Each structure stands twice: as C-alpha cells, then as structure tokens.
Amino acid sequence: MNNVLLIASAIICVIALIITILVGIDPNDKDYHKTAKSRITLLTTFYIVTFVPALGFAIIYFLIR
C-alpha cells in the first residue's frame, strides 16, 4: 500500500512538471502577453489538482508507515 501511494505521488508530480513545461514552452510567441492570464489560470488549476492529491498521498504514506 505504501509503495502505491508513493508511486501515485511521483506520477502526479511528473505530470505537473510536464504540463508546466508545455504551457510555458513558447514565451517568444507574439500573443504571449495576451494569453498570459489564461496560462496562469491553467497552471494554477493544474497545480491545485496535482498538489492536493500528492500532499494527501504523502500524509497518508507517513501516517501508515
């Protein structure tokens, strides 16, 4: 059970890293400043969706351990 939670947390963190790179991949884009608000909103949403479960899994992991 502990390994499953640790692996799930790692997968969530890797997904967040990949999405961060994909969202910010082209800062030289002409419309970058026009789309900055939507990019920030998208990143914030992804961080919330990934950080909360990862934190929960980590807490459960250490409580079970």
Sequence and secondary structure as in RCSB ss.txt:
>XXXX:A:sequence
MNNVLLIASAIICVIALIITILVGIDPNDKDYHKTAKSRITLLTTFYIVTFVPALGFAIIYFLIR
>XXXX:A:secstr
 HHHHHHHHHHHHHHHHHHHHHHTS TT TTTTTSHHHHHHHHHHHHHHHHHHHHHHHHHHHHH 
